[in-house]
Amino acid sequence: MTTPMNRRSRLITQGVARSPNRAMLRAVGFKDGDFDKPIVGVANGHSTMNPCNAGIQPLVDRAMAALEAAGAKPQVFGFPTVTDGIGMGTEGMKYSLVSREVIADAIETAVNGQLMDGVVCVGGCDKNMPGSMMAMARMNVPGIFVYAGTIKPGSWKGQALTIVSPFEAVGAFTAGKMSQADFEGIEKNACPSVGACGGQYTANTMSSSFEALGMSLLGSSQMASPDTEKADSAAESARVLLEAVRADLKPRDIITRKSIENAIALVMATGGSTNAVLHYLAIAAAAQVKWTIDDFERVRRKVPVLCDLKPSGRYVAVDFHRAGGVPQVLAILLAHGALHGDCMTIHGRTMAEMLKDVAPEPRKDQDVIRPWSRPMYAQGHLAILRGNLATEGCVAKITGLKKTSITGPARVFDSEPAAMKSILAKKIRPGDVIVIRYEGPKGGPGMQEMLAPTSALIGQGLGESVGLLTDGRFSGGTWGMVVGHVAPEAYVGGTIALVKEGDSITIDAGKRLLQLNVAAKELAARRRKWQAPRPRYTKGLMAKYLRLVSSASKGAITDSEA
């Protein structure tokens, strides 16, 4: 790898051969003294289309000003973003996971194409985080992630609201359990400000885990987007990044097997999103770190759930931040041997050094963060299941459930809209196991989230009594007896493609089992008759993605080694 000075000198060296390069840079504000300064990119997903990213521009401005004042020459550029909460349940949602790959490629293209010395990535929506981290790990140019911040909770009749509230209200309203006035009141008041979805959903899960990974400013991930401290943290992140550029501290010095384990320990302790499994498989691959789906189960067994956070708990991100946030949880994990304190951070100090002044037990004046001796759950909540329905593995989220197993008849749907139609028509009964297939990385394509069906089930009061499994994935706001990322997916002939209506299926999180209770001989006969469906896209980005994307068990990435 080239050093930062080598990258910069290749672009704007004072030699005669580089005079045209300097001439073009003068047109965008470079002066004689600027050619010796580090060029630092500020990549961002600012967008007025969604609340998650609509508050990014002030953070970019503060980061740019801080870099300039500290002696760098910052250059801003954008990357595209797709908002799950808006696309959910539509064809547009298929672009969500695809956008993670596009974001990573876009950042790599800009930073390497212009030989930048470092990059500050600023993002808010779910795929902004992993896309940015994949790019930084892949390029191995000094980088830091700045989270755009969480939304503040809405309120209706004294009830705290998040983006999941309207989705659950759909189920309650269609079941006749909610009035029109309450339905509309929830919809109008769920999102009162800019910022990403407020529970420990995917955006807050990934942003908080980046603190544990060592690639974000410690204490910054749960700040509310509109608050002054969030903009202040963007400026400080820029200054910290510039020090990393000068010290040549690169992402792969920070992103290691141990630091990924720290990140997953934080995900487990906070009750985070199932999407963390998919994204950390992808980040590990980009960083060339050995990490498999079974490593999540290894971490789960030794880390309790310490935080009472939505979707299955009571509190939202701003409550978590006030209670001590990520640093407090990391300090607890470190004190009990569940965190590697020797991991390097973007601050240039080890994680243990960063946490030395944080108390090893949470404050007694709050109940968002539990002490190690009194956890929400004794073990982590993201279980890796296997069985004849998922020989490559799948992910179950088991918090908030009285029962962690179900055996029932399959209700089979070949798309999310077909399942949603049946749920809203009240055709699903307690004890059923819903199968939504052909929504995997290739089959969707894009592995869209199933928040609408799961929320509708919860709204109808079926969240505890109905199972749901899919080769697609779930929103971080999902909870219930749900299993996602089933691999191999239906599109490539996984066993999920062979399920028939009424077949008996067992989901057992305790035994880590996902089983189709059909004889092997019968399954072999079904497999001989099965034919792969026609691809849903044959041109454009989605068709390209379909051809390149890996199995969910490997992170659904598009740059796998040949």
ZINORRA-V940422 format. One record per backbone hydrogen bond with DSSP energy under -0.5 kcal/mol. NH is the residue of the N-H (numbers start at 1). CO is the residue of the C=O. Records with the same first field share a line. If there is no record, write none. Layout:
NH: CO ; CO
//
This chain:
7: 3
8: 4
9: 5
10: 6
11: 7 ; 8
12: 8
13: 9
18: 15
19: 16
22: 18
23: 19
24: 20
25: 21
26: 22
27: 23
28: 25
29: 26
30: 25
34: 31
35: 31 ; 32
36: 33
37: 34
40: 38 ; 73
41: 39 ; 118
42: 75
43: 41 ; 120
44: 77
45: 122
47: 53
50: 47
53: 50
54: 50
56: 53
59: 55 ; 56
60: 56
61: 57
62: 58
63: 59
64: 60
65: 61
66: 62
67: 63
68: 64
69: 65
70: 66
71: 68
72: 67
73: 38
74: 72
75: 40
77: 42
79: 44
84: 82
86: 83
87: 83
88: 84
90: 87
93: 87 ; 90
94: 91
95: 92
96: 93
97: 446
98: 94
99: 95
100: 96 ; 97
101: 97 ; 98
102: 98
103: 99
104: 100
105: 101
106: 102
107: 103
108: 104
109: 105
110: 106
111: 107
112: 108
113: 108 ; 109
114: 110
115: 112
116: 111
117: 39
118: 39
119: 142
120: 41
121: 119 ; 144
122: 43 ; 120
123: 121 ; 146
128: 125
129: 125 ; 126
130: 126
131: 127
132: 128
133: 129
134: 130
135: 131
136: 132
137: 133
138: 134
139: 135
140: 136
141: 136
144: 119
145: 215
146: 121
147: 145
148: 123
150: 223
151: 196
154: 161 ; 190
155: 189
156: 159
159: 156
160: 158
161: 154
165: 162
166: 162
167: 163
168: 164
169: 165
170: 166
171: 167
172: 168
173: 169
174: 170
175: 171
176: 173
177: 172
178: 172
183: 179
184: 180
185: 181
186: 182
187: 183
188: 184
189: 185
190: 186
192: 152 ; 190
195: 51
196: 149
200: 310
201: 199
205: 201
206: 202
207: 203
208: 204
209: 205
210: 206
211: 207 ; 208
212: 208
213: 209
214: 210
215: 210
216: 210
220: 217
223: 220
225: 150
227: 224
230: 227
231: 227
232: 228
233: 229
234: 230
235: 231
236: 232
237: 233
238: 234
239: 235
240: 236
241: 237
242: 238
243: 239
244: 240
245: 241
246: 242
247: 243
248: 244 ; 245
249: 244
250: 248
253: 250
254: 250 ; 251
255: 251
256: 254
260: 256
261: 257
262: 258
263: 259
264: 260
265: 261
266: 262
267: 263
268: 264
269: 265
270: 266
271: 267 ; 268
272: 267
276: 273
277: 274
278: 274
279: 275
280: 276
281: 277
282: 278
283: 279
284: 280
285: 281
286: 282
287: 283
288: 285
289: 284
291: 289
295: 292
296: 292 ; 293
297: 293
298: 294
299: 295
300: 296
301: 297
302: 299
303: 299 ; 300
305: 377
306: 269 ; 304
307: 269
308: 368
309: 307
310: 315
312: 309
313: 309
315: 308
317: 198
319: 316
320: 316
321: 317
322: 318
323: 319
324: 321
325: 320
328: 324
329: 325
330: 326
331: 327
332: 328
333: 329
334: 330
335: 331
336: 332
337: 334
338: 333
339: 333
341: 339
343: 340
345: 349
346: 214
348: 345
351: 343
352: 341
354: 350
355: 351
356: 353
358: 355
366: 363
370: 306 ; 368
374: 371
375: 372
376: 305
377: 305
380: 300 ; 303
383: 381 ; 396
385: 383 ; 394
386: 512
387: 390
389: 514
390: 387
392: 487
393: 390 ; 487
394: 385
395: 484
396: 383
397: 482
398: 381 ; 396
401: 398
406: 507
408: 505
410: 503
411: 433
412: 410
413: 435
419: 415
420: 416
421: 417
422: 418
423: 419
424: 420
425: 421
426: 423
427: 422
431: 465
432: 429
433: 409
434: 432 ; 467
435: 411
436: 434 ; 469
437: 413 ; 435
444: 440
446: 441
447: 440
450: 473
454: 450
455: 451
456: 452
457: 453
458: 454
459: 455
460: 456
461: 458
462: 457
466: 462
467: 432
468: 481
469: 434
470: 483
471: 436
473: 448
478: 475
481: 463 ; 466
482: 397 ; 480
483: 468
484: 395
485: 472
486: 470
487: 393
492: 489
493: 490
494: 489
497: 494
498: 495
499: 496
502: 410
503: 500
505: 408
506: 515
507: 406
508: 506 ; 513
509: 404
512: 508
513: 508
514: 386
515: 506
517: 504 ; 515
518: 516
523: 519
524: 520
525: 521
526: 522
527: 523
528: 524
529: 525
530: 526
543: 539
544: 540
545: 541
546: 542
547: 543
548: 544
549: 545
550: 557
554: 551
555: 552
556: 551
//
